[in-house]
Amino acid sequence: MADAPARHVLFLNWRDTLHPEGGGSEVYIQRMAAEMVARGYRATMFCQAHAHAPAQEAKPDGVNVVRRGGRHTVYLFAALFYVLGVFGVGPLSSGRLGRPDLVVDVCNGLPFLSRLYARRPVIALVHHVHREQWQVLFGPRPARVGWWIESRLAVRVYRGCPYVTVSESTRKELAGLGVDEGAIRIVHNGTPAVIGPPAPRTAHPSLIVLGRLVPHKRIELAMRATALLSLEMPGLELVIAGQGWWETPLRRLAADLGIEECVRFTGFVTEERKHELLCGSWLALAPSLKEGWGLTIVEAAVHGTPSVAFRSAGGVSEAILDGETGVLVDDEVDFLRVVRRLLHDADRRAEMGVAARAYAQRFTWESSGAAFAELVAAQLPAEAEPRDARTREAEPLRGQRVP
């Protein structure tokens, strides 16, 4: 008897990992989709189109990626694709992607509102609540509209749906907005693999900020700290590793502060280059206003590099064990004081680095994928649950006679 077709999970996400402004949330979605494939599902990710990738492709990990629309129109395109049958639902179906059995709707501030048109189980995935970021990125009126959509409309639309988030802090914030706390499942990020052998620390004091160059990452705080500390540490260097539309204002600030010689903008870095930078840096700085988890913090941690971040920034308070794997601060003055103290204390940095590496290794993509797959399976009919792809590989090929 032939195996039943693999269940199909559709991920609706704003961007993908190849997008110039892609970050930790995109890594998370790609990895969860790949983990679903590894467990015998089919996975498709729908996201906005951009010049760095084709309109459609099959990834080596088995995930199909469809890119349509722009920064804001991607939400409309997702609805049109679904309703018109591009995913195998309606009369215009191409049959290539097939009918989704479940939709994972990722809310990065604005939700896809798939609950209104997808006649399939929907899981709402929220990395973090954007309460503070609306004001930073938009004017007062757009910020009010955006916050109303995220905090009021989305909560009503997804009422009764299971939720996934990546940290306890986001779970509490969602509950505060009216989401049923019992419906929220925490599935942490995994820890990125280490690429290459250990590299030595720099001989000179060195700091690194890793991530997208956007206003809410508040890289300015790291630059102002560098300007003050460089007065007593002439060899101090700040590496800003990443790309984004906020780079020009940051370069202007470096000139205004007179620290152009102390600050190095790397632009996009490969995994190999990132490995070298994280191994070499004395400290990683994460001054972001808000994070769902803090993937760059555990990336630094797995290289034995402790981080300094803000206690109020959401999930970073779980990505860091305060005082053990890094330090959480309360304000900019505290930020400067802690960074200065750690730069002067090599033994304390080394001790924290060892603890940070051990802590980061607790979080694996495999365990996160298993938790995510368990939630997906619970939303589907029991008989539809596919067998693990690893199990199927050990079975005889379909149609072969078994002696």
C-alpha angles and dihedrals in degrees: 000000000000120000116257114255113273115262113256122225118194117204116200108199134163096232142358133230093268094056111109089237096042116130145160095319090057091049089052094052093046091050094046090050090049091049089053090053090050088056095054102270129119114237131198125183119202116197142146121297122247139170095256098069140030124265090254135010143158111235121221088247089061098256117134114219123200118188122195137147130014140271093305105009092063087085092057093044091052091055093046093048091051098043095042092051107250087138092051099268106109143032094282094057115143090200091223098106099029134212114313116232094197137015125217105202111199115204111205092172093304118056126216090232089219090157087077096059111013111091090201135086110286128207115198113216119196122177094187142337113260098212095130098033098062090068093047096050103035142033121266097269098046088043091055091049093047093048091048090053093048099040102034114015097041093047090055095044095050096041107138093022122116114250131213124200135164104231144032091240092060091045089056093047092050090050088051089057091055103268112144103258091212091059094058118095121192114220110174127214116260124236117262115242119256111250115211136347123312115283125208124258116255117267090230126059107276137186130187135201111193124192147052118336101236131130099256091059086070095211086164088078091059090047094050090049090050091051092055097041094047088067089070097026106047093181095053115132130192116201115201105197116190143050137252146129093276093068096097095057089046092053089050089052091051088055093046091051092046093236102117088122091052099047125071121191109201101180115207113000129201120234089255093052091045088054091054093048095048092046091050100045121096094209138008117220122208107179093161119148093225139000132174091218117335107247093179089056093059090041088059092041095056086057090053093254116134121217137219116213142155120275092217094056097096119233095021087080086068097039087058126051097214112242093003110061096013140325133276116210134196105214144000095273090053089047092056093045094051095045090050093049094049094047088057095046112068094170093054092048091051092049092050091046092057091048092045092054092050092047094048091053090063089073116071131173090227094060091043090049091051091052092047093048090050090056092047092050090051090060094052131069110276093239090055095061107117125224118253112273090229090057093049091053089063093053125088116269113272110268096021118126112240112221 
